[in-house]
């Protein structure tokens, strides 16, 4: 399950990254094509032709926009366009929107003759300006933004309608640029332009006087977001054959197409995206790529939220609008009838925009859990996280580059550097905050909530433009950073335990020292004082035994145990002839006698006995006192642990036919005992006696598919490591048992060899003065993660209990880690 989830998360990340890279490349190509197409066709040339353009009705719905509506309307009236009208629809505002319009433009009521092609709320009155003949203001009952736009479409006299927000400020030549596709292609039904943020800009009498960055960091983050959304996202999708969004703040449509599509949906919260998606139903597949377009250079400005509450409402609403549109038009997904829109764009929006917040939240959780739990390598985890942040940064940096290539608004070097810094740090804190808003929006949509939400405006260029920055954002960022450093800080200040351990590990054939890797990690995590290093236990130096780096062996001496109170015997079996230089003594045991070197020596056993007599605690694992330790020494060691070895040891094998798992002498001995050639295949359990006898239990013939399990505290965990079979001299000290899950043929075979189906797995006294684990648990090659994080064992035990880690790792955290920590902390109870 863990591996599958890791693969799925990685696949999702790779696919998303590839999609964004493709969008950026397409956006760059789009910019090149637009610049080439615009050569020799400046806006002045279109304006000079006059009658060659198409008249435009600008629709401006307004609801409680008293602070920005006058400046916006003035800017609309000053647009450089041969023939256009401005239709302002006051959608039942509760503030002074209507009052400020009357005062600013000398409005006078006039009889109205409107075509009601689309349904809308009743109109109270219609006004015309005494100062500007092309200004029409409609006062109507509140019906929402969609209703206001439909009313504006009804009142529009011209074939093209430009839908904007009341707080939108359009550059003087923006319409001349936006109309170009309509003049060259009769199949075009909608064109969108780029929207930038007015926060930080100097605006006077409806005109942009000076470009600048907002002082609020919250607004600066949104500057980069808007550049990325319009210059990479919208333009990239345009070049790839299918935009689904023309922003409601600035879009130009054929009036006839809007009417034919039924206008703006009253019951949609994302009316702009929903209309564009619905318009695509009227377009044949071969026209999908050019019927709806996006241009980078027609620019308008809007005001971004500078408080978290308003930003949250906005992103909440956007996510609900996205979900609503995708659900309404779900039959478009994977439908080739809609060209690349159906095959590529819709699936991308569903998987990465709609469900992206859910996957991202799970990704954060899963990344943290797997990194802390050691399921993935910490270095790989760090590189993966760095790569994710780097890709996001480069994408934002690319959008800044495209802005300089197309618009070049931020010419001040200081502003450019600030944007680059914002592009880097937005991934920490701000991104997660927006993620929460999007998740909230998705949750509200699933609950059926369709409220629009309030969007309080501060006004262009006024005092509110220097709005106080929200204090919550730095608090959130600080909390996030504090959470990241809390675990290592708590670990660092945690006092060291009273245990002073010594590790004995003789079977270390390779320099990775995996034979005691788990033991060393847990000692470091518990902050037990290392033998040689100062802070963390070093696998290569903090033990007594064979050193593969120097190819030398050091015996355990009484001096090593002086002043210590805990001896941990990880492995005393030894190493093989090819792995060392000198043989202090051979072992008279079968063919191994000339190959194996190790086991316990008399002076070592004597030192251990003296250590135990003065109160030292001792911990041993699989094969602590078995071959090649001499029989007399073995008996003395068995007495220390209250055990008697049966002479049998075994392990689970993946394939009896694999020579890398089954030694030649084992195959030869089996053939001698059975009187037939060795022909075993498949998984099973291999049991070897010290006298050379071999017992092979085949899966599905002698044993079940779950052949060996460890039973402890009501838990049943599969076991796959080496183990030895012992008899307890004090049965009350048996704390856990191994069970060989045999079938009738296997029962008969084990009876023949005198092997018990159940035998001790963990043995220790009440005071933990001695403990023996009959399994090779210190040996581990999996990634354990960072030991200097507080609370990791508890977290991993919880994960193991939930079954979201491999069985081998579950054994480590549910059984081995608690046992070893119990030995380390035993002094606290004494």
Secondary structure, 3 states (H helix, E strand, C coil): CHHHHHHHHHHHHHHHHHHHHHHHHHHHHHHHHHHHHHCCCCHHHHHHHHHHCCCEEEEEEECCCCCCHHHHHHHHHCCCCCCEEEEEEEECCCCCHHHHHHHHHCEEEECCCCCCCCCCCCEEEEEEECCCCCEEEEEECCCCHHHHHHHHHHHCCCCEEEEEECCCEECCCHHHHHCHHHHHCCCCCEEEEEEEECCCCEEECCEEEECCCCCCHHHHHHHHHHHHHHHHHHHHHHHCCCCCCCCCCEEEEEHHHHHHCCCCCCCCCCHHHHHHHHHHHHCCHHHHHHHEEEEEEEEEEECCCCCHHHHHHHHHHHHHHHHHHHHHCHHHCCCHHHCHHHHHHHHHHHHHHHCHHHHHHHHHHHHHHHHHHCCCCHHHHHHHHHHHHHHHHHHHHHHHHHHHHHCCCCCCHHHHHHHHHHHHHCCCCHHHHHHHHHHHHHHHHHCCCCCCCCCCCCCCCCHHHHCCCCHHHHHHHHHHHHHHHHHHHHHHHCCCCCCCEEEEECCCCCCCCHHHHHHHHHHHHCCCCCCCCCCCCCCCCCCECEECCCCEECCCCHHHHCCCCEEEEEECCCEEHHHCCCCCCCCCCHHHHHCEECCCCHHHHHHHHHHHHCCCEEEEECCCCCCCCCHHHHHHHHHHHCEEEEEEEEEEECCCCCCCCCCHHHHHHHHHHHCCCCCCCCCEEEEEECCCCEEEEEECCCEEEEEEEEEECCEEEECCCCEEEEEECCHHHEEEEEEEEECHHHHHHHHHHCCCCEEEEEEECCCCCEEEECECCCCCCCCCCCCCCCCHHHHHHHHHHHCCCCHHHHHHHHHHHHHHHHHHCHHHHC
